[in-house]
Amino acid sequence: MEFEDVLDQIERILEKGINAVGFVSPSHAVPQMKAIVHELNDRGHKPIIVYNTNSYDKPGVLRELGNFIDVYLPDLKYITNSISASYSDAYDYPGVALRALKEMYYQKGSKLHLDDDGSAVNGLMIRHLVLPGHAEESKLVLKTIAEELSPGVSISLMSQYHPTKEVLKHKVLNRSLYEEEYNSVVEEMERLGFRNGWLQDPASNKNYLPDFSREHPFE
C-alpha cells in the first residue's frame, strides 16, 4: 500500500470521531511512523499517538520519539532470563525491556492522564500477563517495577491467557490461569504499594478470543 493510501485510511477513521492512532510493535518502522504523524499533523489532525510495544526496544530510538508519543503502552513479560529464553527465545529480553521502560518512565513519569471518558491521553501504562504456573515470576516482575521505576506507575495486570492448540501438550502452558494464582499476584501488587492498577476478571480468558474467520474478529 502506498504512503498516501495509508494516510487516507487513517484520516477517514479519525473523521469518524476516533481521536487516537496506535502503532503496534513499531520499532522496526519508526521512520515510517514519524512520517505518518508529521503528515497527519500537516493535514490538521492532532490524534493521541500510542506506542504499543513488547518493550524489546532500544532506549536511543525511544529518545528520538519523545516529541511524538503521547501514551506508551509497553509489556513487561518476564524478568527471569531463562523463562524469557524458553517462552520467547530472547534470553536478553528482561534487561532490554527494563532499559526501555526506564526511558519511557523518564519521558512520562508515573502519572497516566485520562480524559473525561477514562481514555488515556498521556503517560505510561505497563501491561503484564500472568501465566499459568508462574505467579511467582509475576510477583517478581511487579517487585522489579516498584524498585526500578515506581509503585506509582499504572499497571494493567492481565489474566486473559488462553492456551492455543500449539501448547496443549506443554506441561505448564496447556491450561488457563487458576483464579487463586491471579489473586495472589493482585495481593502482591497491593502489598508493594501500587496505587494505579487495572485488573481483569479471572475468567477473562473466555472473553478475549478473536474469531479470525469473521470480518471483524474482535467484535
Secondary structure, 3 states (H helix, E strand, C coil): CCHHHHHHHHHHHHCCCCCEEEEECCHHHHHHHHHHHHHHHHCCCCCEEEEEECCCCCHHHHHHCCCCCCEEEEECCCCCHHHHHHHHCCCCHHHHHHHHHHHHHHHHCCCCEECCCCCEEEEEEEEEECCCCCHHHHHHHHHHHHHHCCCCCEEEEECCCCCCHHHCCCCCCCCCCCHHHHHHHHHHHHHCCCCCEEECCCCHHHCCCCCCCCCCCCC
